[in-house]
Amino acid sequence: MTLAGTLEAAEAAAPVESLDVVARMLKEHLGAASVSFLITDFTGRSVVRLGAAGSVETGEPARRIPLRGTLYDDVIRSQRPRVEDRGEHQSVRVVAPVTNRGDAIGLLELFLPAAPDAQVMREIGETAHALAYIVIANRSHTDVYQWGRRTEPLSLAAEIQHRLLPASLACEAAQFAVAGALEPADHVGGDTFDYVLDRDTVQLSVTDAMGHDVDAALLATLVVGALRRARRAGAGLAEQAHQADQAMRDHGRGGYVTGQLLRISLLDGRTEFVNAGHPWPLRMRDGRVQEIVPKVDPPLGLSLQASRDNIYRVQSLDLRPGDRLVMLTDGMLERNAESLDLSDLIIRTRVLHPREAARALIGAIVDAVQGRLDDDATVMCLDWHGVGNSRRDAATGADLTDASRPSKDATAHCRAMTLG
């Protein structure tokens, strides 16, 4: 059960069978009664057990296991394995997180004949780590993992919308941790978020297309494609916004998209952003939340003067180590959720990892409107650790020592995971 041996066995199997191969290896090695992998669904509020390859019925909705109040929830939130000794003549249950760079992919669950010692726990942890890479490597070759993340069939608009999101909804590097969450309305409202790492910058965007359902999803596809094309060609923020605006006016059939683009230097922490008619970002510093009031330029595709191009201004943003930045869409400002104090909620979730904080903010909005959103609700949460500062633990928020920092290729790894 070496890491290299586990990865080699998984690679030799068909993509749909790779997890089962590893599960069988672990079961035989530890004498486990059962071993299984559970994948988190799109909402992050439940998990789905993926059975053996021959038993996966992809024509049926996946059976959801709600997380709230369960051992699974505890493991995902803490990002630490848990051992449950259920008494004499009962197998011992072990649940370990399957996570990569802050992206909580799922859980590894085992039932063992006896309580595991330190060596066994190390092997379980290494296997769970390997499983994260196995899922990442194989999910582009099969729909099984996509099926497992859906508790019910998606509408066409929702399918388009989800394919626009980054492959991993969270990422960590030495200088920062970032995560996004999206809750679509019954009639999808065209929200998207994106992030990418280059050698010396991290870039984020949040966009909101006008309208609902497929029309909004198509506008979102157009603007995300234009932004990614410009970004990958090395364009700065102003040029990215200009090209997205031009694409909308050329092909958007009169539609428009609000958006916010953010770029942070990983070398000196210098931060700049463009606001295209979008809700203002919120910054938490020293336990206080402040609304950042930018210069607001026109939404992408909405020309105030038909005879001239829109000009998008690049503005600076004061971002210091220890700050948390929250970017959102107007669905997070639901009129029917007036009783919810968003700033207070950001403060109360400050000890959570951005992954959990983003989900908590979305969950609070959904609860406040009894699950009936009038518009998509989207949030991106960024913790800035600073250049040369120790990063926080992915689970606890505690500072890590220099020895436990990510390797030099951490940035390249996250970039490879998000370029799709």
Secondary structure, DSSP 8 states (H G I E B T S, - for coil): --HHHHHHHHHHS-GGGHHHHHHHHHHHHHT-SEEEEEEE-TTSSEEEEE--GGG--TTS----EE-TTSHHHHHHHHTS-EEEE--TTS-EEEEEEEEETTEEEEEEEEEESS---HHHHHHHHHHHHHHHHHHHHHTTT-SHHHHHT-SS---HHHHHHHHTS-SSSEEE-SSEEEEEEEE--SS---EEEEEEE-SSEEEEEEEEESSSHHHHHHHHHHHHHHHHHHHHTT--HHHHHHHHHHHHHHHSTT--EEEEEEEEETTT--EEEEEES----EEEETTEEEE-----B--BT--SSTTS------EE----TT-EEEEE-GGGG-GGGTT--HHHHHHHTTTS-HHHHHHHHHHHHHHHTTT--SS-EEEEEEEE--TT---B-TTT--B--GGGS--TTHHHHHHHHH--
